[in-house]
Amino acid sequence: MLRRLFKDIQGDIFAIPGRLIAFIFLITLFFIPLLTQESYILFILILVNIFVIFAVSWDFISGYTGQINFGHAFFFGVAAYTAALLSKNLGLQPWATIPIGAVAATLAGMLMCLPALRLRGPYLSLVTLAMPLILLGVIKAFPDFTGGEHGISGLPALAGSRMAEYYIALVAMIVSVFIMWKLVDAKSGFVRIGIILHAIREDEIAARATGINTIRYKLLAFIIGGFFAGLAGGLYAHFLRIAGPATLDLMLSFQAIIWTVFGGIVSIYGAVVGVYILFPLMELLRQFGVPVWPGSDIMFSDLRFLIFSFLVIIILLFMPEGFAVWVRDKLERECPRCKLSNASWRKECRACGAELH
């Protein structure tokens, strides 16, 4: 059995450069706390893992169905506030409040998206954009219950130590990304959702003409994506021990879009790469208190948003499909006969022996 498992890993992972890089990166993530227990580094990586779930859930909804969601922070905020209110009023622990918050985000999103899913294009985007704004208005209207501008603080910690919190966030990220990746896999023989979502994204009218209930599948995408975005929101609230209006900030929704587009939309792994590059980069620039030139009062940290914007524009200009997708295309080549991925330096397919051009 072990020999067969190693053979499968050798053929499915070691033979494909992109998967090999992902495998090595994943193993490295598990060993980081053993290499350094610097609190700030683990703090950043925990937030990165949480935001990876959030960004991938946006890619699941908007990338794979073509329904651009500008209010993705709505799911994040609903879950964060639900977890906070349950913890504050009922004394529930994070292991209970986080999944309940994710379910609440799913239900709230489903109720608000039912009328919106009959819309398409910019009309749907504008409706989703209004969702977090509506919830922000409700929060500010009942400050005694929601904490108003200050939010709800003093929540139970995610775990007893920073290392434990890191591994909780890491495992949650890996499991969430794997589930969403398998759901959208058009080649999967077990789940057929992926190929249907691909069809809706490419041509919704044609998909409807073939008998696909597009509204049902778009709603399903919102439910699944909303659940995982809510999961990220619950983790975020208990990690920072506060749920406030910042969890519904419109910029948070746009950050998810930027992360995903930077890494590569409609790929799942693109959102992972985007968050792991851009979020630590912004934090690094924030700490980079060096003058732009000797004697200048302007620090590099003051220009972090300008540098960030410039980097994103450069990537979009020269790698419009996304950074991670561009790198993968350089390292891999698809066989024209059997459609299996091969290393770009191979001249023949590793499976069928067909010539690779």
C-alpha positions in Angstrom: 0.0 0.0 0.0 2.8 2.4 0.9 4.6 1.6 -2.4 1.4 2.3 -4.3 0.8 5.6 -2.4 4.4 6.7 -3.1 3.9 5.8 -6.8 0.8 7.8 -7.0 2.4 10.8 -5.3 5.4 10.5 -7.6 3.2 10.5 -10.7 0.6 13.1 -9.6 2.8 15.5 -7.6 6.5 15.1 -8.3 6.0 14.9 -12.1 4.1 18.2 -12.3 6.2 21.3 -11.3 3.2 23.4 -10.1 2.0 20.7 -7.7 5.5 20.0 -6.6 6.0 23.6 -5.6 2.7 23.6 -3.8 3.6 20.4 -2.0 6.9 21.8 -0.8 5.3 25.1 0.2 2.6 23.2 2.2 5.2 21.2 4.1 7.2 24.4 4.8 4.1 26.0 6.3 3.8 23.2 8.9 7.5 23.6 9.9 7.5 27.4 10.2 6.7 27.5 14.0 9.5 25.0 14.6 11.9 27.4 12.8 10.7 30.6 14.5 8.3 31.4 17.2 8.5 35.1 16.7 5.0 36.4 17.7 4.7 39.0 15.0 5.6 36.5 12.2 3.1 34.0 13.4 0.5 36.8 13.8 0.9 37.8 10.1 0.8 34.2 8.9 -2.4 33.5 10.8 -4.1 36.5 9.2 -2.7 35.3 5.8 -4.3 31.9 6.3 -7.6 33.4 7.3 -7.7 35.8 4.3 -6.7 32.9 2.0 -10.0 31.3 2.9 -11.8 34.6 2.3 -10.2 35.3 -1.1 -10.7 31.7 -2.3 -14.4 31.9 -1.4 -14.7 35.0 -3.5 -13.0 33.2 -6.4 -15.5 30.3 -5.9 -18.5 32.6 -6.3 -17.3 35.3 -8.7 -14.6 33.5 -10.6 -16.3 30.3 -11.4 -19.8 31.7 -12.0 -19.0 35.1 -13.5 -21.2 36.8 -10.9 -19.0 39.6 -9.7 -19.6 40.1 -6.0 -18.5 43.6 -4.6 -20.0 42.9 -1.2 -18.2 39.7 -0.1 -17.3 41.3 3.2 -21.0 40.9 4.1 -20.5 37.2 4.7 -17.3 37.9 6.7 -19.0 40.5 8.9 -22.2 38.5 9.6 -20.1 35.6 10.8 -17.8 37.8 12.9 -20.8 39.5 14.6 -22.7 36.3 15.1 -19.7 34.6 16.7 -19.2 37.7 18.9 -22.8 38.0 20.0 -23.0 34.3 20.8 -19.8 34.4 22.8 -20.8 37.6 24.7 -24.5 36.8 25.4 -24.4 33.0 25.7 -20.8 32.3 26.7 -20.2 29.9 23.9 -16.6 29.0 23.0 -15.0 29.4 19.6 -15.4 25.8 18.6 -19.2 26.4 18.6 -19.5 30.1 17.6 -17.3 29.9 14.5 -19.3 27.2 12.6 -22.6 28.8 13.8 -21.4 32.1 12.5 -20.5 30.5 9.1 -24.0 29.0 8.9 -25.5 32.4 9.8 -23.5 34.0 7.0 -24.8 31.4 4.6 -28.4 31.9 5.6 -28.2 35.7 5.5 -26.4 35.7 2.2 -29.0 33.3 0.8 -31.9 35.4 1.8 -30.4 38.6 0.4 -29.1 37.0 -2.8 -32.4 35.4 -3.8 -33.7 38.5 -5.5 -30.2 39.5 -6.7 -29.5 36.3 -8.5 -32.1 37.1 -11.2 -29.9 40.0 -12.1 -26.7 39.9 -14.1 -23.6 42.0 -14.8 -23.3 45.4 -13.1 -26.8 45.2 -11.6 -25.9 42.2 -9.5 -22.6 43.8 -8.5 -24.4 46.9 -7.3 -26.9 44.8 -5.2 -24.1 42.9 -3.6 -22.2 46.2 -2.9 -25.2 47.4 -0.9 -25.3 44.4 1.4 -22.5 45.3 3.8 -23.6 48.9 3.8 -27.1 47.8 4.9 -25.7 45.7 7.7 -23.5 48.6 8.8 -26.5 50.8 9.1 -28.3 48.2 11.2 -25.2 47.9 13.5 -25.0 51.7 14.0 -28.7 51.9 14.7 -28.5 49.5 17.6 -25.3 50.3 19.4 -26.4 48.8 22.8 -26.7 45.4 21.1 -23.9 45.5 18.5 -21.4 47.8 20.2 -21.8 50.5 17.5 -18.6 52.0 16.2 -16.5 50.2 18.8 -17.8 46.7 18.0 -17.8 43.8 20.4 -14.5 43.2 22.2 -13.2 40.8 24.8 -14.0 37.6 22.9 -12.4 34.3 23.9 -9.1 33.6 22.1 -8.9 31.2 19.3 -6.5 29.0 21.3 -4.3 29.2 24.3 -1.0 30.0 22.5 0.1 31.7 19.3 1.5 28.4 17.9 -1.9 26.6 18.5 -3.7 29.5 16.8 -1.3 29.2 13.8 -2.0 25.5 13.3 -5.8 26.0 13.7 -5.8 28.6 11.0 -3.4 26.6 8.8 -5.5 23.4 9.0 -8.8 25.4 8.4 -7.2 27.0 5.4 -5.9 23.8 3.9 -9.2 21.9 4.4 -11.3 24.8 3.1 -9.2 25.4 0.0 -9.1 21.7 -0.8 -12.9 21.4 -0.5 -13.5 24.4 -2.8 -10.9 23.2 -5.2 -12.5 19.8 -5.6 -16.0 21.3 -5.9 -14.9 23.4 -8.9 -12.8 20.7 -10.6 -14.4 20.3 -14.0 -12.6 16.9 -14.4 -13.8 15.5 -11.1 -15.6 12.2 -11.5 -17.4 12.5 -8.1 -18.7 16.1 -8.0 -20.2 17.6 -11.2 -20.7 21.1 -9.8 -17.5 22.4 -11.3 -18.3 21.7 -15.0 -21.7 23.3 -14.6 -20.2 26.4 -13.0 -17.8 26.6 -15.8 -20.7 26.5 -18.3 -22.6 29.2 -16.5 -19.5 31.5 -16.5 -18.8 31.0 -20.2 -22.4 31.4 -21.4 -25.3 31.5 -19.0 -27.9 31.7 -21.7 -26.5 28.6 -23.5 -26.3 26.8 -20.2 -29.9 27.6 -19.5 -30.9 26.4 -23.0 -29.4 23.0 -22.2 -31.7 22.5 -19.2 -29.4 23.7 -16.4 -31.2 25.6 -13.7 -28.6 28.4 -13.5 -30.3 30.3 -10.7 -30.1 27.1 -8.5 -26.4 26.7 -9.2 -25.6 30.3 -8.7 -27.4 30.2 -5.4 -25.5 27.1 -4.5 -22.2 28.9 -5.3 -23.3 31.8 -3.0 -24.2 29.3 -0.2 -20.8 27.5 -0.4 -18.7 30.6 -0.9 -20.7 32.4 1.8 -20.1 29.6 4.3 -16.3 29.6 3.8 -16.2 33.4 3.9 -18.2 33.2 7.1 -15.7 30.6 8.5 -12.9 33.1 7.8 -14.9 35.8 9.6 -15.4 33.7 12.7 -11.7 32.8 12.8 -10.8 36.5 12.4 -13.1 37.7 15.2 -11.8 35.2 17.7 -8.2 35.6 16.7 -8.3 39.4 17.1 -10.9 39.0 19.9 -13.1 41.7 18.5 -15.8 42.1 15.9 -16.3 45.6 14.6 -17.4 47.6 11.6 -14.0 46.9 10.0 -15.2 43.4 9.2 -17.8 44.9 6.9 -15.5 47.5 5.3 -15.9 47.7 1.5 -12.1 47.8 1.1 -12.1 44.3 2.5 -14.3 43.1 -0.4 -12.0 44.9 -2.9 -8.9 43.4 -1.3 -10.3 39.9 -1.9 -10.8 40.9 -5.6 -7.2 42.3 -5.8 -5.6 39.3 -4.2 -7.5 36.9 -6.5 -6.9 38.8 -9.7 -3.2 39.3 -8.8 -2.7 35.5 -8.4 -5.0 34.4 -11.1 -8.8 34.3 -11.1 -10.7 31.1 -11.8 -7.9 28.9 -10.5 -8.3 28.7 -6.6 -4.5 28.5 -6.2 -4.2 32.0 -7.6 -6.1 33.5 -4.7 -3.8 31.6 -2.3 -0.7 32.9 -4.0 -2.1 36.5 -4.2 -2.7 36.6 -0.4 0.6 35.0 0.5 2.5 37.6 -1.6 0.5 40.8 -1.2 -0.6 40.7 2.4 3.0 40.1 3.9 4.4 42.6 1.4 2.0 45.4 2.7 3.0 44.5 6.3 6.7 44.6 5.4 6.3 48.0 3.7 4.5 49.2 6.8 7.5 48.4 8.9 10.0 49.8 6.4 10.7 53.1 8.1 13.6 54.1 5.8 13.7 57.5 4.1 13.1 57.5 0.3 16.4 59.5 0.0 18.8 60.7 2.7 17.4 63.5 4.8 13.9 63.1 3.4 10.9 63.2 5.7 9.1 60.8 3.4 9.5 57.1 4.4 9.0 54.0 2.2 6.2 53.1 4.7 4.3 56.2 3.7 4.4 55.1 0.0 3.3 51.5 0.6 -0.1 51.9 -1.1 1.6 53.6 -4.1 4.2 50.7 -4.3 1.4 48.2 -3.9 -0.7 49.7 -6.6 2.3 50.0 -9.0 3.1 46.3 -8.4 -0.5 45.2 -9.1 -0.7 47.3 -12.3 2.6 45.9 -13.6 1.4 42.3 -13.0 -2.0 43.0 -14.7 -0.2 44.6 -17.7 2.3 41.9 -18.3 0.6 38.9 -16.8 -3.2 39.5 -17.3 -4.1 35.9 -16.5 -2.5 36.4 -13.0 1.0 35.8 -11.5 0.4 32.2 -10.4 -1.2 31.2 -13.6 1.6 32.8 -15.7 4.2 30.9 -13.7 2.3 27.6 -14.0 2.0 28.1 -17.8 5.8 28.6 -18.0 6.5 25.4 -16.0 3.8 23.1 -17.4 2.5 22.0 -20.7 -0.7 20.1 -21.5 -0.6 17.0 -23.7 -2.7 17.6 -26.9 -3.8 13.9 -26.8 -4.5 12.8 -23.2 -4.8 16.4 -21.7 -2.4 15.5 -18.8 -0.1 18.1 -17.4 3.6 17.7 -18.1 6.8 19.6 -17.2 7.5 22.2 -19.9 11.0 20.8 -20.6 9.6 17.3 -21.5 9.5 16.5 -25.2 7.0 13.6 -24.8 4.0 13.1 -22.7 4.7 11.1 -19.5 1.5 9.1 -19.9 0.8 8.5 -23.6 4.1 9.4 -25.2 2.6 11.9 -27.6 5.0 14.6 -28.8 4.7 17.9 -26.9 4.8 21.1 -28.9 
